[in-house]
Amino acid sequence: MHLARPAEELENPSTQPSGGLYGWLLWLVVLLPVFILVKAPLTCWVMGVSENLQVAGRPGLGTGAAGTPVAVAWLLLMAALIPLRGWAEKAAECLCRARARWAIAVVVALEAATVAFYLATAEDTLRRGLPAFQEHVAAGETVAGRLSATLFHSRPVHTVRSASPESDPDEFDWAAVRERYHPRYVALVETTGGVRDMDYTLILEELRNDGYRPAARMEVGPMLRRGPRYAFVLFERGTDE
């Protein structure tokens, strides 16, 4: 039983894979490293462009939502390149050569090391920062916030779902939480991937008007060009900055 196909069969165009799906998938694989490099800056650009737009009743797009049009545009671009499938096949042949395989192996190793470093750094910064972050919260006091349940396990925690079941769980409905629980502490995500979180920007002024002031800040993960990977801010009611 031969695992390899005869050379004459490979050279015969009628035996080659055909169809738009094959060309689309081939371009996706060949240009995947390019997409990884450009997705973050393009997402930041989309967030900047959308700041003055009203999307679902909110100004601008958040970090997650801004990545959606970038991904859709990239998939459409790959579809537009289907007629140029021959170029993708040539690029794939180059990537399969011995020297290219070594280069790809080095890149994959560096990427794996980067991911491992991030996971180790995130765990380390959480271990060092979380106890000091929690010390600001008095025993028995409630904490409100989207991610407060993971940061304050032993405290009474009120999220949007507990305060207002009909509200969108993906948005922090501060008014509903405030009217029902009047929490002393509010924990918010300040930045994600070095980019300021949209919910934080929207709620910050409301918290200040309601007498809340920053009490503590915690950074998690390695630093990026524009700041830490993640940053959390704890607000306390009735304190000075």
Secondary structure as the mmCIF struct_conf table of DSSP 4:
data_model
#
loop_
_struct_conf.conf_type_id
_struct_conf.id
_struct_conf.beg_label_comp_id
_struct_conf.beg_label_asym_id
_struct_conf.beg_label_seq_id
_struct_conf.end_label_comp_id
_struct_conf.end_label_asym_id
_struct_conf.end_label_seq_id
BEND BEND1 LEU A 3 ALA A 4
HELX_LH_PP_P HELX_LH_PP_P1 ARG A 5 PRO A 6
HELX_RH_AL_P HELX_RH_AL_P1 ALA A 7 GLU A 11
HELX_RH_3T_P HELX_RH_3T_P1 PRO A 13 THR A 15
BEND BEND2 GLN A 16 GLN A 16
BEND BEND3 GLY A 19 GLY A 19
HELX_RH_AL_P HELX_RH_AL_P2 GLY A 20 VAL A 30
TURN_TY1_P TURN_TY1_P1 LEU A 31 LEU A 31
HELX_RH_AL_P HELX_RH_AL_P3 LEU A 32 VAL A 49
HELX_RH_3T_P HELX_RH_3T_P2 SER A 50 ASN A 52
BEND BEND4 LEU A 53 LEU A 53
STRN STRN1 GLN A 54 VAL A 55
TURN_TY1_P TURN_TY1_P2 ALA A 56 GLY A 57
STRN STRN2 ARG A 58 PRO A 59
BEND BEND5 GLY A 60 GLY A 60
HELX_RH_AL_P HELX_RH_AL_P4 THR A 63 ALA A 80
TURN_TY1_P TURN_TY1_P3 LEU A 81 LEU A 81
HELX_RH_3T_P HELX_RH_3T_P3 ILE A 82 LEU A 84
HELX_RH_AL_P HELX_RH_AL_P5 ARG A 85 LEU A 95
TURN_TY1_P TURN_TY1_P4 CYS A 96 CYS A 96
BEND BEND6 ARG A 97 ARG A 97
HELX_RH_AL_P HELX_RH_AL_P6 ALA A 98 GLN A 134
TURN_TY1_P TURN_TY1_P5 GLU A 135 HIS A 136
BEND BEND7 VAL A 137 VAL A 137
HELX_LH_PP_P HELX_LH_PP_P2 ALA A 138 ALA A 138
TURN_TY1_P TURN_TY1_P6 ALA A 139 GLY A 140
STRN STRN3 VAL A 143 ALA A 144
BEND BEND8 GLY A 145 LEU A 147
HELX_RH_AL_P HELX_RH_AL_P7 SER A 148 LEU A 151
TURN_TY1_P TURN_TY1_P7 HIS A 153 SER A 154
BEND BEND9 ARG A 155 ARG A 155
STRN STRN4 VAL A 157 HIS A 158
HELX_RH_AL_P HELX_RH_AL_P8 VAL A 160 ALA A 163
TURN_TY1_P TURN_TY1_P8 PRO A 165 GLU A 166
BEND BEND10 SER A 167 SER A 167
TURN_TY1_P TURN_TY1_P9 PRO A 169 ASP A 170
BEND BEND11 GLU A 171 GLU A 171
HELX_RH_AL_P HELX_RH_AL_P9 TRP A 174 TYR A 181
BEND BEND12 ARG A 184 ARG A 184
STRN STRN5 TYR A 185 THR A 192
TURN_TY1_P TURN_TY1_P10 GLY A 193 GLY A 194
STRN STRN6 VAL A 195 ARG A 196
HELX_RH_AL_P HELX_RH_AL_P10 MET A 198 ASN A 209
TURN_TY1_P TURN_TY1_P11 ASP A 210 GLY A 211
STRN STRN7 TYR A 212 LEU A 224
TURN_TY1_P TURN_TY1_P12 ARG A 225 ARG A 226
STRN STRN8 GLY A 227 ARG A 237
TURN_TY1_P TURN_TY1_P13 GLY A 238 GLY A 238
#
